[in-house]
């Protein structure tokens, strides 16, 4: 069975790792964060496509109009 650790316990466990293990963990975390950002961008892209198909997207070239749209 998997033991659940608190965040502070996890931080303490990481402190005990070797330098090489910490570097490997750092690389893994960077990869996981990149994957999460890609997934978020893809979801935003899909949502924008749906909005465009529904005619809900509005494009403006005037900065004041853009500011007004952002406040709505």
Backbone torsions as a table, in degrees:
resi	resn	phi	psi	omega
1	UNK	NA	141.4	-178.6
2	UNK	-78.1	128.1	178.9
3	UNK	-87.7	131.7	179.5
4	UNK	-88.4	128.3	180.0
5	UNK	-108.5	148.0	172.4
6	UNK	-74.3	163.7	-179.9
7	UNK	-60.9	-42.5	-179.2
8	UNK	-65.5	-36.2	175.5
9	UNK	-64.9	-38.7	178.2
10	UNK	-63.3	-44.4	178.9
11	UNK	-60.7	-43.2	179.1
12	UNK	-64.1	-39.3	178.6
13	UNK	-64.9	-38.2	179.0
14	UNK	-64.6	-38.0	178.5
15	UNK	-58.7	-29.7	-177.0
16	UNK	-82.5	-10.1	-179.7
17	UNK	-70.8	157.7	174.6
18	UNK	-71.3	164.3	178.6
19	UNK	-58.2	-43.0	179.6
20	UNK	-61.9	-42.2	179.2
21	UNK	-66.2	-38.3	177.4
22	UNK	-64.5	-40.2	178.7
23	UNK	-65.9	-40.0	177.4
24	UNK	-65.0	-40.8	177.4
25	UNK	-63.2	-40.0	177.9
26	UNK	-61.0	-44.8	178.8
27	UNK	-62.9	-41.5	178.8
28	UNK	-63.3	-43.7	179.3
29	UNK	-63.5	-40.7	177.7
30	UNK	-61.7	-41.6	179.0
31	UNK	-64.4	-45.0	179.9
32	UNK	-62.0	-40.7	179.1
33	UNK	-66.0	-40.1	176.5
34	UNK	-61.4	-43.8	179.8
35	UNK	-62.6	-41.0	178.8
36	UNK	-64.8	-41.9	178.6
37	UNK	-63.6	-41.6	177.9
38	UNK	-60.9	-43.5	179.6
39	UNK	-63.2	-41.3	178.0
40	UNK	-63.6	-42.9	179.3
41	UNK	-64.0	-40.0	179.6
42	UNK	-65.1	-41.9	178.6
43	UNK	-64.4	-40.8	176.6
44	UNK	-63.5	-39.9	177.9
45	UNK	-61.6	-46.4	179.4
46	UNK	-62.6	-41.6	179.0
47	UNK	-63.7	-40.8	179.3
48	UNK	-65.4	-37.8	177.5
49	UNK	-62.2	-42.4	179.3
50	UNK	-64.3	-43.9	178.1
51	UNK	-61.3	-39.6	179.7
52	UNK	-65.6	-42.5	179.4
53	UNK	-63.0	-33.5	179.5
54	UNK	-83.3	-5.1	-178.8
55	UNK	76.2	23.1	-176.4
56	UNK	-92.2	-10.1	179.2
57	UNK	-84.8	140.4	178.0
58	UNK	-129.2	126.9	179.3
59	UNK	-106.5	134.7	179.2
60	UNK	-134.1	152.0	176.7
61	UNK	-109.2	-7.3	180.0
62	UNK	-93.0	123.8	-176.6
63	UNK	-61.7	-34.7	179.5
64	UNK	-67.5	-38.9	176.1
65	UNK	-64.2	-40.5	179.6
66	UNK	-61.7	-45.4	178.2
67	UNK	-60.1	-41.9	-179.8
68	UNK	-64.8	-40.8	178.5
69	UNK	-64.6	-35.7	-179.2
70	UNK	-70.3	-26.9	179.6
71	UNK	-79.7	-19.2	-178.2
72	UNK	-71.9	NA	NA
